[in-house]
Amino acid sequence: MTLLTSTVAAVITDTAGRVLLCQQRQGHQLWGLPGGGVRPGESPAHAVVRDVRTDTGTETEIVDLVGLYQLTGDGCGTDLPDVLVHVFRGRLAAADVAVNAPGRISRLAWHDPAHLPEPVTATTRAAIADALAGRSGVVREVLRDVDPDLPDDETAIPTQQPPVISVS
């Protein structure tokens, strides 16, 4: 029996066409879309609004559902459950965002979709491509990437105050 966990994420772009990404503080420090887990009894749409607010300190308006992405495979080990990610297209309500969940996220940054930072999650790559192509209602299976290398001490992310990032 395969375990399945549900999560949510939002593709949020600015007026320059850049996409907002969060870098995880723990583990492989992957870059991904703002989002998180779905709580028991919570709808995915409610969860993504709550999680974007938690990650960025800003409200977001949900525009539509980009798609459902089932993250599967054993690239990172055989004991990981499959993850069903509900990815929404969102629009920020405020001009400024800041790391609002420093225990989970080390950085927020706007990135050109053609030059995403590494390592980025497989689901993030697929969802950004679909969102920027104008697709909605996508249903896709995404294979996990093989474990990326952990940063060494010289490239580790500083634990100083997180930067505030302005939306252009």
C-alpha positions in Angstrom: 0.0 0.0 0.0 1.3 3.4 -1.0 0.9 6.2 1.5 -0.3 9.6 0.1 0.2 13.0 1.7 -1.7 16.1 0.5 0.1 19.5 0.3 -0.6 22.8 -1.5 1.6 25.4 -3.3 1.1 28.6 -5.2 2.7 29.9 -8.4 2.9 33.7 -7.7 4.4 36.0 -10.3 5.3 39.7 -10.2 4.8 42.3 -12.9 8.2 41.4 -14.3 7.2 37.8 -14.8 9.4 36.5 -12.0 8.1 33.7 -9.8 8.3 33.7 -5.9 10.2 30.9 -4.4 11.0 29.8 -0.9 14.2 28.0 0.2 13.8 25.3 2.8 15.9 25.8 5.9 16.3 22.1 6.7 17.4 19.0 4.7 18.6 19.6 1.2 17.5 23.3 1.3 15.5 22.9 -1.8 13.8 25.9 -3.5 10.1 25.5 -4.0 6.8 27.3 -4.3 5.2 28.9 -1.2 2.8 26.4 0.5 2.6 23.6 2.9 0.4 20.8 4.3 -3.3 20.4 4.3 -4.7 20.2 7.8 -7.5 17.6 8.6 -10.9 19.0 7.6 -9.3 21.9 5.6 -9.9 22.5 1.9 -6.8 22.8 -0.3 -7.9 26.4 -1.3 -8.0 27.4 2.3 -4.7 25.7 3.1 -2.8 27.5 0.3 -4.1 30.9 1.5 -3.1 30.1 5.0 0.3 28.7 4.1 1.2 31.6 1.7 0.3 34.0 4.6 2.5 31.9 6.9 5.4 31.8 4.5 5.3 35.4 3.3 3.3 37.5 5.8 1.0 38.6 3.0 -2.5 37.6 1.9 -2.9 36.0 -1.5 -5.8 35.8 -3.9 -6.3 32.4 -5.5 -6.9 32.9 -9.3 -7.3 29.2 -10.4 -6.0 25.7 -10.0 -2.9 25.1 -12.1 -3.1 21.3 -11.4 -2.7 18.3 -9.3 0.8 16.8 -9.2 1.5 13.4 -7.7 5.1 13.3 -6.5 6.3 9.8 -6.6 9.4 7.6 -7.0 12.3 6.6 -4.7 15.0 9.0 -5.9 15.3 10.2 -2.3 14.8 6.8 -0.6 12.2 4.1 -0.5 10.4 5.1 2.7 8.9 8.4 1.4 5.1 8.6 0.8 3.7 9.8 -2.5 2.6 13.5 -2.2 -0.4 14.9 -3.9 0.3 18.6 -4.5 -2.6 21.0 -5.3 -0.9 23.9 -7.1 -2.8 27.1 -7.5 -2.1 30.3 -9.4 -2.1 33.2 -6.9 -1.8 37.0 -6.7 -0.3 38.8 -3.7 -2.5 41.4 -2.0 0.5 43.4 -0.7 3.7 44.8 -2.3 6.1 43.4 0.3 6.9 39.9 1.4 9.2 38.7 4.1 10.3 35.3 5.5 7.5 34.9 8.1 8.3 31.3 9.0 12.0 31.3 9.8 12.0 27.8 11.3 10.9 26.4 7.9 12.1 28.9 5.3 15.5 30.5 5.1 14.9 32.8 2.1 12.2 34.1 -0.2 13.2 35.5 -3.6 11.9 36.4 -7.0 13.4 34.3 -9.8 13.3 34.5 -13.6 11.5 31.2 -14.6 14.2 30.6 -17.3 16.9 30.7 -14.6 15.6 28.9 -11.5 17.9 28.4 -8.6 19.3 24.9 -7.7 18.3 22.7 -6.2 14.6 23.2 -7.0 11.9 20.6 -6.4 10.7 18.5 -9.3 7.1 19.6 -8.6 8.1 23.3 -8.7 9.7 22.9 -12.1 6.7 21.2 -13.6 4.1 23.5 -12.0 5.9 26.7 -13.1 6.2 25.4 -16.7 2.4 24.6 -16.7 1.4 27.9 -15.1 3.5 30.0 -17.4 2.1 28.1 -20.4 -1.4 29.2 -19.2 -2.5 25.7 -18.4 -5.2 25.0 -15.8 -6.5 21.7 -14.4 -3.4 19.7 -15.2 -3.1 16.2 -13.7 0.5 15.0 -13.8 2.8 12.4 -12.1 6.2 13.9 -11.2 9.2 11.7 -10.3 11.3 12.7 -7.4 14.8 13.9 -8.2 17.8 12.0 -6.8 19.0 13.4 -3.5 21.0 16.7 -4.3 24.2 17.3 -2.5 23.9 19.1 0.8 25.7 22.5 0.9 29.0 22.5 2.7 29.9 25.0 5.4 31.2 27.6 3.0 27.9 27.7 1.0 25.5 27.2 4.0 22.8 29.8 4.2 23.4 32.4 6.9 21.0 32.5 9.8 20.9 36.2 10.0 17.7 38.3 9.8 15.8 37.2 6.6 15.6 39.9 3.9 12.4 41.7 3.1 11.7 41.5 -0.6 9.7 44.1 -2.5 7.4 43.2 -5.3 8.2 45.3 -8.4 
